[in-house]
Amino acid sequence: MTTDQVKNPTAVGHSNIPQTLGFLLLDNFTLISLASAIEPLRMANQLAGRELYRWYTLTQDGAPVRASDGLNVTPDASMHAPLSLDWVVVCGGVAPQHSVSREHIQWLQAQSRQLRRLGAICTGSWALGQAGLLDHYETSIHWECLASIQEAFPKIVLTTRLFSIDRDRFTASGGTAPLDMMLNLIAHDHGKELSAGISEMFVYERMRNEQDQQRVPLKHVLGTTQPKLLEIVALMESNLEEPLELDELASYVDVSRRQLERLFQRYLHCSPSRYYLKLRLVRARQLLKQTPLSIIEIASVCGFVSTPHFSKCYRECFGIPPRDERLGIHTRQKYQEKVPPLLKRWGAEPTSNEPASSALLALAYAQGEPTFASVPLA
């Protein structure tokens, strides 16, 4: 995402003021996604030695809610509690279509009117989409829901990326993807040294960024209606080192080259050669980040006849040359605007209308840890 695309009117940046997040738990939400989102916030507080973030878990009526693994979770409060929230994060899971109520929708729309940042993890994007709060926003959701959410809410700009940050919306696909999204948001708010420290504490080797993609099985995009197209793509995926000619691909599945091109244009919105090239480049990106293979070797195993041609194609696709990708150099500035600090609340006792945040309790316990305040912030 380019600097021009990202305008974040509620990012606090390097403020000393803790940001408050409300995690709205839908029925059958996934615990791994919730933990992946909250744990980086806890560790940010611990490493900084002060409260950078506080959070509350919320449900529609304040009653316990069942997670997708059958565990009952007791929330901190009802979503109608008078909390001073900066961010609202919807936590979805199994069958989000059946977990979102009219009351959820109205409450989320009210949060939007109060200019709060809105986010979603796993399938929580469905709730924001149903509330009309993701129209014309780039959005990530778990790959199982891509086809259904696109059909239900066509104004959403869907992407297969692990997570998306677009202006005042942030969405993650699920599983451990919220961890990467939060690490990126923390790096923006408080610096890369802090997010790197969190990664080390979680034994997390590589913080993924917005360009990393979900591995989406094509059958979940197309269904079973286009078996020949699925077969062609499978052939492409099996022949990355020595790419097949389009005429060969067409003959293997008994279609003409013209039919082959029509299938790709209609269902995948690109030419067969373009799709094939993208498959090879995505594979190259994985090898660059996950193996010690040289750039020359990677170019060869991904079907490129020369390293300069590989580098040119890679830069055009990902906006960064392979060498910089390998070194972890990211030239795109992802954020543009900051807002004035909020009123100082660090160390303040909760008001009679506001329940105590578990962040303060976790921070108090963490004071005995050797890592407490190990990443001082300016």
Salt bridges, closest charged atoms under 4 A:
GLU39 OE1 - ARG42 NH2 2.75
GLU51 OE1 - ARG54 NH2 2.72
ASP86 OD2 - ARG345 NH2 3.49
GLU103 OE2 - HIS80 NE2 2.59
GLU138 OE1 - ARG161 NH2 2.58
GLU144 OE1 - HIS142 ND1 3.97
ASP166 OD1 - ARG167 NE 2.88
ASP168 OD2 - ARG169 NH1 3.17
ASP180 OD2 - ARG208 NH2 2.60
ASP189 OD1 - HIS188 ND1 3.22
GLU210 OE2 - LYS334 NZ 3.56
ASP212 OD1 - ARG206 NH2 3.43
ASP212 OD1 - ARG285 NH1 3.46
ASP212 OD2 - LYS289 NZ 3.60
GLU237 OE2 - ARG215 NH2 3.30
ASP247 OD1 - ARG257 NH1 3.69
GLU261 OE2 - ARG257 NE 3.39
GLU316 OE2 - LYS312 NZ 2.78
ASP324 OD1 - ARG323 NH1 3.90
GLU325 OE1 - ARG285 NE 2.90
GLU325 OE2 - LYS289 NZ 3.71
GLU354 OE2 - ARG54 NH1 3.75
